[in-house]
Amino acid sequence: MSQVAVIVTHQTQPGRREEVRAVWEKHMAPAVAANAGHIAYFYCLDDNDPDVIRAFQVYTDADASRAFLATTAYTSYVAEVEPLLRGPPTVSVQTPVWQKRGQN
């Protein structure tokens, strides 16, 4: 199987981005750090829109991506963060074909 990249864009309620970030740090940061299925994960604050957050993730494969969505950490995150968002996130699933790996 091939790796799967996922780009998620959240539009927060006006002025609520830091609250969304706090919920993400509470539930998702530890879950992602402990998840062997995540190869890479970047949580990004948009520099041009104070109400936009994007997450770029790379999973080992599609099964790992689906499995993570079923975790207690993810479902708890969704339940707590939904009232802080303008609506569902935009999700784009892609197949990585080239990557540069950082040096340690």
KOLBA-184201 format. One record per residue: residue number from 1; x, y negated, z of N, C-alpha, C in turn. Coordinates in Angstrom, 2 decimals, decimal comma. Layout:
KOLBA-184201
> pos/n_u/n_v/n_w/ca_u/ca_v/ca_w/c_u/c_v/c_w
> NUM/X/Y/Z/X/Y/Z/X/Y/Z
...
end
This chain:
KOLBA-184201
> pos/n_u/n_v/n_w/ca_u/ca_v/ca_w/c_u/c_v/c_w
> 1/0,83/1,19/0,00/0,00/0,00/0,00/0,87/-1,25/0,00
> 2/0,30/-2,33/-0,49/1,07/-3,57/-0,55/0,65/-4,53/0,55
> 3/1,52/-5,46/0,82/1,25/-6,48/1,82/0,05/-7,32/1,40
> 4/-0,59/-7,94/2,38/-1,74/-8,81/2,14/-1,47/-10,14/2,82
> 5/-1,64/-11,22/2,08/-1,52/-12,57/2,65/-2,92/-13,15/2,78
> 6/-3,15/-13,86/3,87/-4,45/-14,47/4,12/-4,20/-15,93/4,51
> 7/-4,92/-16,83/3,84/-4,87/-18,25/4,19/-6,27/-18,63/4,68
> 8/-6,33/-19,12/5,91/-7,60/-19,49/6,53/-7,57/-21,00/6,79
> 9/-8,62/-21,69/6,36/-8,74/-23,13/6,61/-9,95/-23,37/7,49
> 10/-9,71/-24,01/8,63/-10,78/-24,39/9,55/-10,99/-25,89/9,47
> 11/-12,24/-26,30/9,39/-12,63/-27,70/9,49/-13,27/-27,85/10,86
> 12/-12,62/-28,58/11,75/-13,14/-28,72/13,11/-14,20/-29,81/13,17
> 13/-14,98/-29,78/14,23/-15,86/-30,91/14,51/-14,95/-32,13/14,70
> 14/-15,39/-33,33/14,34/-14,53/-34,51/14,45/-13,89/-34,64/15,84
> 15/-12,58/-34,78/15,83/-11,84/-34,99/17,07/-11,67/-33,77/17,95
> 16/-12,00/-32,58/17,46/-11,97/-31,38/18,30/-10,79/-30,46/17,97
> 17/-9,88/-30,90/17,13/-8,80/-30,01/16,69/-7,96/-29,50/17,85
> 18/-7,64/-30,33/18,80/-6,81/-29,87/19,92/-7,55/-28,85/20,78
> 19/-8,87/-28,97/20,88/-9,64/-27,97/21,60/-9,60/-26,62/20,87
> 20/-9,72/-26,69/19,54/-9,63/-25,46/18,73/-8,25/-24,83/18,90
> 21/-7,24/-25,67/18,88/-5,88/-25,16/19,05/-5,72/-24,49/20,41
> 22/-6,27/-25,04/21,45/-6,18/-24,45/22,78/-6,87/-23,08/22,83
> 23/-8,00/-22,95/22,17/-8,69/-21,66/22,11/-7,84/-20,66/21,34
> 24/-7,23/-21,11/20,23/-6,35/-20,23/19,45/-5,18/-19,76/20,31
> 25/-4,56/-20,68/21,03/-3,41/-20,32/21,87/-3,81/-19,34/22,98
> 26/-5,01/-19,48/23,50/-5,50/-18,60/24,55/-5,71/-17,17/24,06
> 27/-6,36/-17,02/22,91/-6,74/-15,69/22,42/-5,79/-15,14/21,35
> 28/-5,48/-15,97/20,38/-4,82/-15,46/19,18/-3,29/-15,38/19,29
> 29/-2,67/-16,37/19,88/-1,20/-16,35/19,94/-0,68/-15,07/20,57
> 30/-1,20/-14,65/21,74/-0,69/-13,41/22,32/-1,07/-12,18/21,50
> 31/-2,26/-12,20/20,90/-2,69/-11,04/20,11/-1,86/-10,88/18,84
> 32/-1,58/-11,99/18,19/-0,76/-11,94/16,97/0,66/-11,53/17,32
> 33/1,21/-12,08/18,38/2,58/-11,74/18,79/2,73/-10,25/19,07
> 34/1,68/-9,64/19,59/1,73/-8,22/19,94/1,30/-7,29/18,81
> 35/0,83/-7,84/17,72/0,28/-7,04/16,63/1,34/-6,64/15,61
> 36/1,65/-5,38/15,55/2,66/-4,88/14,61/2,21/-5,05/13,16
> 37/0,92/-5,18/12,92/0,41/-5,34/11,55/0,68/-6,70/10,94
> 38/0,99/-7,70/11,79/1,35/-9,03/11,27/2,84/-9,06/10,98
> 39/3,19/-9,34/9,74/4,59/-9,52/9,36/5,00/-10,98/9,60
> 40/4,06/-11,89/9,31/4,32/-13,32/9,49/3,00/-14,01/9,82
> 41/3,09/-15,12/10,56/1,89/-15,88/10,91/2,34/-17,32/11,16
> 42/1,70/-18,25/10,47/1,98/-19,67/10,65/0,66/-20,37/10,98
> 43/0,59/-21,05/12,10/-0,58/-21,82/12,50/-0,23/-23,27/12,26
> 44/-0,96/-23,94/11,36/-0,54/-25,25/10,87/-1,62/-26,31/11,05
> 45/-1,20/-27,49/11,48/-2,08/-28,65/11,59/-1,87/-29,52/10,36
> 46/-2,95/-29,84/9,66/-2,87/-30,65/8,45/-2,39/-32,05/8,79
> 47/-1,37/-32,53/8,10/-0,82/-33,87/8,36/-1,71/-34,98/7,83
> 48/-2,59/-34,67/6,89/-3,42/-35,70/6,26/-4,87/-35,70/6,72
> 49/-5,27/-34,71/7,48/-6,65/-34,64/7,97/-6,62/-34,16/9,41
> 50/-6,97/-35,00/10,36/-6,88/-34,64/11,78/-7,90/-33,59/12,23
> 51/-8,75/-33,16/11,32/-9,76/-32,16/11,67/-9,58/-30,86/10,89
> 52/-8,38/-30,63/10,35/-8,12/-29,42/9,57/-6,97/-28,63/10,17
> 53/-7,18/-27,32/10,24/-6,17/-26,36/10,68/-6,11/-25,27/9,63
> 54/-4,89/-24,83/9,30/-4,72/-23,70/8,39/-3,83/-22,66/9,05
> 55/-4,19/-21,42/8,82/-3,35/-20,30/9,27/-2,95/-19,51/8,03
> 56/-1,66/-19,26/7,91/-1,13/-18,42/6,84/-0,59/-17,16/7,49
> 57/-1,10/-16,03/7,04/-0,74/-14,75/7,65/-0,30/-13,76/6,59
> 58/0,62/-12,91/6,93/0,98/-11,79/6,07/0,88/-10,53/6,91
> 59/0,11/-9,59/6,41/-0,09/-8,29/7,06/0,66/-7,21/6,31
> 60/0,94/-6,11/6,99/1,61/-4,98/6,36/0,77/-4,42/5,21
> 61/-0,56/-4,44/5,38/-1,47/-3,95/4,33/-2,90/-4,37/4,66
> 62/-3,82/-4,06/3,76/-5,22/-4,45/3,95/-5,83/-3,79/5,18
> 63/-5,45/-2,55/5,47/-5,98/-1,87/6,65/-5,61/-2,62/7,92
> 64/-4,38/-3,12/8,00/-3,95/-3,88/9,18/-4,74/-5,17/9,32
> 65/-5,05/-5,79/8,20/-5,85/-7,01/8,22/-7,25/-6,73/8,75
> 66/-7,88/-5,71/8,24/-9,23/-5,35/8,70/-9,23/-4,92/10,17
> 67/-8,23/-4,18/10,58/-8,15/-3,71/11,96/-8,03/-4,88/12,93
> 68/-7,28/-5,90/12,56/-7,12/-7,04/13,46/-8,44/-7,77/13,68
> 69/-9,26/-7,84/12,64/-10,55/-8,51/12,75/-11,50/-7,80/13,71
> 70/-11,21/-6,55/14,03/-12,06/-5,76/14,94/-11,56/-5,80/16,39
> 71/-10,46/-6,49/16,66/-9,92/-6,50/18,02/-10,75/-7,38/18,95
> 72/-10,69/-7,08/20,22/-11,38/-7,87/21,23/-10,86/-9,31/21,24
> 73/-9,56/-9,47/21,06/-8,98/-10,82/21,05/-9,60/-11,66/19,93
> 74/-9,73/-11,08/18,75/-10,28/-11,84/17,62/-11,76/-12,15/17,84
> 75/-12,54/-11,18/18,25/-13,97/-11,43/18,45/-14,21/-12,43/19,59
> 76/-13,38/-12,40/20,62/-13,49/-13,38/21,71/-13,14/-14,77/21,21
> 77/-12,11/-14,86/20,39/-11,71/-16,14/19,79/-12,85/-16,72/18,97
> 78/-13,42/-15,92/18,10/-14,50/-16,39/17,23/-15,68/-16,91/18,07
> 79/-16,07/-16,18/19,07/-17,20/-16,59/19,91/-16,94/-17,93/20,59
> 80/-15,71/-18,15/21,03/-15,40/-19,39/21,75/-15,15/-20,57/20,81
> 81/-14,63/-20,29/19,62/-14,23/-21,39/18,73/-15,37/-21,86/17,81
> 82/-16,32/-21,01/17,50/-17,37/-21,38/16,54/-18,07/-22,71/16,85
> 83/-18,43/-23,00/18,11/-19,10/-24,28/18,38/-18,23/-25,50/18,12
> 84/-16,92/-25,31/18,01/-16,00/-26,42/17,79/-15,72/-26,67/16,31
> 85/-16,27/-25,83/15,44/-16,02/-25,91/13,99/-17,24/-26,47/13,27
> 86/-16,99/-27,05/12,09/-18,09/-27,57/11,27/-18,85/-26,44/10,57
> 87/-18,22/-25,30/10,45/-18,84/-24,16/9,77/-17,83/-23,04/9,66
> 88/-18,19/-22,00/8,91/-17,26/-20,88/8,75/-15,98/-21,33/8,05
> 89/-14,88/-20,65/8,32/-13,63/-21,02/7,66/-13,65/-20,61/6,19
> 90/-12,78/-21,23/5,43/-12,51/-20,81/4,06/-11,38/-19,80/4,15
> 91/-11,57/-18,63/3,55/-10,57/-17,56/3,62/-10,17/-17,17/2,21
> 92/-8,87/-17,13/1,97/-8,33/-16,71/0,68/-7,38/-15,54/0,92
> 93/-7,66/-14,40/0,27/-6,83/-13,20/0,39/-6,00/-13,07/-0,87
> 94/-4,71/-12,82/-0,69/-3,78/-12,79/-1,81/-2,79/-11,65/-1,66
> 95/-2,16/-11,29/-2,77/-1,13/-10,27/-2,76/0,24/-10,92/-2,95
> 96/1,11/-10,88/-1,93/2,46/-11,43/-2,10/3,23/-10,63/-3,15
> 97/3,93/-11,35/-4,02/4,75/-10,68/-5,03/6,23/-11,04/-4,90
> 98/6,52/-12,06/-4,09/7,91/-12,46/-3,85/7,95/-13,21/-2,53
> 99/9,04/-13,07/-1,81/9,19/-13,82/-0,57/10,66/-14,06/-0,26
> 100/10,93/-15,14/0,39/12,25/-15,41/0,92/12,19/-15,12/2,41
> 101/13,05/-14,33/2,89/13,10/-14,02/4,31/14,12/-14,93/4,99
> 102/13,76/-15,42/6,17/14,66/-16,27/6,93/15,83/-15,47/7,48
> 103/16,87/-16,19/7,81/18,04/-15,56/8,39/17,97/-15,68/9,90
> 104/18,39/-14,67/10,60/18,39/-14,70/12,06/19,66/-15,28/12,60
end
